[in-house]
Amino acid sequence: MLKRILMGLLLCAACMANAAKKPNVIVIYTDDHGYADLGINGQVKDVKTPQLDQLARDGALCTSGYITAPQCSPSRAGMLTGRHQQRFNFDDITHGPLPLSEKTLADRMKACGYRTGMIGKWHLEPNWTCSQWLKDELGIEKATEKTPIPFEKNLLYYPGNRGFDEFFKGEINRYWINYGLDGKDRKPGGEWQDVPGYRLEIQTDAALAFIERNKEEPFFLYLAYFAPHVPLEATQKYLDRFPGKMPERRRYALAMISAMDDGVGRIRDQLKNLGLENDTLIFFTADNGAPLKVNMEDIPISFPGGAWDGSMNTPWIGEKGMVMEGGIHVPFIIAWPGTIPAGTVCKEPVSSLDFTPTSLAAAGAEIPKNLDGVDLMPYLTGKTKKPAERDLFWRFWDQAAIRRGDWKYIRLDDGRELLYNMASERHEKDNLIAQHPEKAQELRTALEKWTTDLTPSGLRNGPVNDQEKTWYDHYLNEPSAACIAPVSAGPLPAMYAAMDSNGDEMLSETEFVEGRAAREKPLLMKKHNLTEEQYQMESKGYRGNYRADFKTKDVNADNVLNADELK
């Protein structure tokens, strides 16, 4: 009898210890990764993500998962703080860096006794586009890509000063680190290291090293893969998984996503081998949707500038840079084996803002009142039927949006208003504002009220920028207007033929604009006696003129120029 009592007490003590144990937390963030490119979402047949699909089956697949901005830096700022980034004037990348006054999820988890680590793309430090910061901190009125920013100023905003104990910050082969892939310490404050190998395998290896170093204590890991963002690159190992005829940019994106998928599998295998699988909460999502560049043009992989990254946003309308679904509705998984029931499918709208309160609640910490997300665990574990009632909001450039239940309202600064029922199979294909003006007014009022607490406050009135005009003019067209098949009219005039990078006897907007820029740069510099720095300052204006010229010449609105249109 005494033996049974002792055994019962031991089991009870073990249960209490296990209940009090803080789970590890891993946030995996991909880059420019469209909703279609998660196999279990069931949108396309060519993507292969068996490890991520299994992660979703072992936890919760969130089919209405959103991020806070259709651009990398503000999206990361919102996710890592758990607050709408517009509350601290971070509407877009030019409003960076992430203010030092803002607490990150790493700061909060560290205060809970966690060991914290960051790997991969950071993108929350100052850069040459952060005009207000450059003016306030360095007295620089106008900057270019070549404007130097003192490293000691940049370092203040690096992961090591934003709550992360350990870091392996970088995107391709150059990293700022305080530990190595061998698991050994480097300089505590950080040092630069050139790391040979394939960037996605490096970032996975760094995650495995961090977990091994911290397996005996609760840890928080933020793994920010740099993929499938351009420049596109993949080793033959991954490319060979996608044979057959397809756009090369698509093949490379699939290969890069497959490499990340392998990495997730390796991380889960390590957790299982260490006995940590059921003690680890994993979030997986992307910073924004894929940049389709309107036409998903398969320009050469070697093209150095911004282009379609090969990922897809199907079935959603729009792309990176837009508050339509294609820009903000992304792959989204939350898994915690043994706590979140396997096979959970969450159809309710959830947000990356929810990562911070959910993580803090799992760690047994109090949720600060200034956070904008909610703790999803009561819903995901079945204790409640729905997440807490709340609206989701966005404001980016000259666009703003709100989702309330099944309804979504978009307002553009140029006066256009859009209302959609997201429960409909037509989602953002049908603007219902004429049929439901009262619903539009209700959502418009709520959106305007939300913006009063932002910095800057309110909504603007005025024109949208050139990119937004191109996107919305294209995606809001009636189907018949968007289905004109481009047709060659024979060889291009000699002065344009060299711009035709894919040899189809037609020029896309990218080919036309970048070709004009390359051809006319020396002429403009000579004519106006410009230095390289002065030219770079004016180049945005030149490219705007080239885009306007493209639109004028594109008389049949098929988004390419043929020989007849170029004569």
Salt bridges, closest charged atoms under 4 A:
ASP31 OD2 - ARG76 NH2 3.45
ASP31 OD2 - LYS121 NZ 2.76
ASP32 OD2 - HIS229 NE2 3.68
ASP32 OD2 - LYS320 NZ 3.15
ASP37 OD1 - ARG250 NH2 2.83
ASP46 OD1 - ARG250 NH2 2.73
ASP58 OD2 - ARG268 NH1 2.97
ASP91 OD2 - ARG395 NE 3.08
ASP92 OD2 - HIS95 ND1 3.34
GLU102 OE1 - ARG83 NE 2.91
GLU125 OE2 - LYS169 NZ 3.25
GLU137 OE1 - LYS153 NZ 3.43
ASP165 OD1 - LYS110 NZ 2.92
ASP165 OD1 - ARG115 NH1 3.97
GLU166 OE2 - ARG115 NE 3.21
GLU166 OE1 - ARG213 NE 2.99
ASP182 OD1 - ARG186 NH1 3.29
ASP185 OD1 - ARG213 NH2 2.76
ASP194 OD1 - ARG174 NH1 2.98
ASP205 OD1 - ARG266 NH2 2.85
GLU212 OE2 - LYS215 NZ 2.59
GLU233 OE2 - ARG199 NH1 3.39
GLU248 OE2 - ARG251 NH2 2.77
ASP262 OD2 - ARG241 NH2 2.80
GLU277 OE2 - ARG268 NH2 3.42
ASP279 OD2 - LYS21 NZ 3.13
ASP287 OD2 - ARG76 NH2 2.98
GLU325 OE1 - HIS329 ND1 2.64
GLU325 OE2 - LYS408 NZ 2.67
ASP354 OD2 - ARG390 NH2 2.69
ASP372 OD2 - ARG87 NE 2.88
ASP391 OD2 - ARG404 NH2 2.79
ASP398 OD1 - ARG460 NH2 2.25
ASP413 OD1 - ARG411 NH1 3.00
ASP413 OD2 - ARG460 NH2 3.29
ASP414 OD2 - ARG416 NH2 2.87
GLU417 OE2 - ARG444 NE 2.51
GLU428 OE2 - LYS408 NZ 2.92
ASP430 OD2 - ARG426 NE 2.87
GLU438 OE2 - HIS436 ND1 3.81
GLU442 OE2 - ARG404 NH1 2.86
GLU442 OE1 - LYS439 NZ 3.29
ASP473 OD1 - ARG416 NH1 3.26
ASP473 OD2 - LYS469 NZ 2.69
GLU509 OE2 - ARG547 NE 3.91
GLU509 OE1 - LYS551 NZ 3.57
GLU514 OE1 - ARG543 NH2 3.01
GLU520 OE2 - ARG516 NE 2.41
GLU520 OE2 - ARG519 NH2 3.14
GLU532 OE1 - LYS521 NZ 3.16
ASP549 OD2 - ARG516 NH1 2.81
ASP549 OD1 - LYS553 NZ 3.84
ASP564 OD1 - LYS567 NZ 3.75
